[in-house]
Amino acid sequence: MGFPWTEAPYPVFVADSRATLLFVNEAAGLVFPGASPGAQMQSVLPGWLTSAHRDVVRVPPQRPQAAPLTTAHGPVDDRTFEAHPTAAEDGTVVWWLVDDTDHRLAREALRMERERTAFLTQTSNLLLSSLNLERCMDVTAQMAAEHLADAALVIAPSHGRVLPMVACRRGGTPATSHRAVDPSQVPGLGEALQGFPPVPSRWIDPATAPDWLVPDGFGTVGSIVITPLPGHGLSAGALVLLRGTGRHAFTEGEEVFARLFAARAGAAMSAARLYAEQASITEILMRELLPPRLCQVSGVDYAGGYRPSKDHERVGGDFYDVHPAAVQGDASLVVLGDVCGKGLQAAVMTGKIRTTMHALLPMADDHHRVLSLLNTSLRNTENARFVTMVLASASRVGNSVRLRLTSAGHPAPFILRRDGLVEEAPTRGTLVGVLPDLVTETAEVTLAPGETCLLYTDGISEARGGPMGDTMFGEERLRRALLECAGMPAEAVVERVQMLASQWVGTGKHDDMAVVVIAAPRTNHLRAVDGHTRGRFTA
């Protein structure tokens, strides 16, 4: 029987239903040196080919010729082959093999690249979902231990002589610690913490790893990779990858991939650290810019309320302060102002004005002089904004409170009398920071026990809302709201006015809103609670 596959460029052999070789071409003989006609397949061919042949000969003879037979795959030494069968009617099977080693390697490389890309994407998503530094360190250590090594350590730059670090074993939970250790004990670690390029793992002797570098229960270290975690201009720390003695050492390709992972982790850690530092600075500045909490000073009740133009902001262009008298019996100074503009820029100017006013406190009795000096200061400031203000000097005289009120381009204060009458204080003045000369008119008012003075910014009176959404709250509506507050404590008056203004605005836009209430206590009898709180006044 002659066979047409003698000169075929690929391996071909023919076997009968008993797995006896009938024909082996020259190419097949090179791949399988022991194969020759008459030999049994199981003696000279790989087991995966013998098993595939048995599966083919089990197919019934009446099997439709159009139905394809199963292609087998398997290794031969360091190569891999696809084996394609063709069954004949006499029960013999022709096998021809195709070397697909290069295709397999390409497929594996593509699969690995896709897996690594997916891993880096998952890592980035997890790390960027949080701006918490400790969380970023935990995620970095856990992801590295699960996908890159048997264990991982993330070490942050030292705080003094202490190294913050997170260690994690594969399948374990990240553990945080702070150790006073010397990073120079580990070759490459000190350099990595300073952001220098990584030291190749083959230069690091695992036997020299100190105990603090190895997580509890890890066992003997077989290989180590240390790579920097690059941050924004400064190193975010170092990543240490550990493998046990039963695993293969890190390859050059794995070290390169570890650096790609470290770049993402370092960027996230650096962003988290910058955010924490900026948040701390912002919190400190905010504490200085936020309006103070008001209480009773020298027998006079004070209360204040503030709402910025944007609910997500904490500061803006409206402000108020109460400066207690430096000498017993003198008047305290109340300042309520409205800087042109909104948001952080207006808040910065607010801080400057409040600082200037604090410096001018020795002249607090002379409202016109204080406002004139502030006017000169603002006009001499680059990119200055103008401000409207009202000053109130308040002092307790018997059971009453004496007020001197001066407005500078600001809405005049309202006075709520015990009989339910609402008066407007007769004070006027020009804007601060606009004209060379300031014009002011000071009014003197006396509050009897139970009477109230309301200072407010135009964010209240000019708030637009209502049924049509574009009607100003207005001074007349504010007067009526104040009438409803007769007999209320100062804090209750502030809450009532703020509530009505907020209801009027609804979800619409509004300017900054600030309110300060000065009230004469209903009696001069104060019952303290625990000796520390403001207590309450009883009629």
Protein Blocks (a to p, Z undefined) as FASTA:
>chain_A
ZZfklmpcbdcddddfkopafbdcfklmmmmmmbcehiafklmpcfklmmmmmmmmmpcf
klcfklccddddddehjbccdddddddfkopacdddddfklmmmmmmmmmmmmmmmmmmm
mmmmmmmmpccfklmmmmmmmmmmmmmmmbdcdddddehjaccdddddehiacddddddd
dfklpghklmmmnopacddfklpcfklpcfklpcghkbpafbdcddddddehiafbdcdd
dddfkbccddfklmmmmmmmmmmmmmmmmmmmmmmmmmmmmmmmmmmmpccddddeehia
cddddddfblkbmbdfbdcdddddfbghiacdddddddedehjllmmmmmmmmmmmmmmm
mmmmmmmlmmmmmmmmmmmpghiacddddddddddehjbccdddddehiacdddddfkop
acddddddddehiambdcdddddddddehiacddddfklmmpgedjnopacfbjmlmmmm
mmmmgoiafklmmmmmmmmmmmmnmmaccdddddddddddfblcdcdehhlanbjadZZ
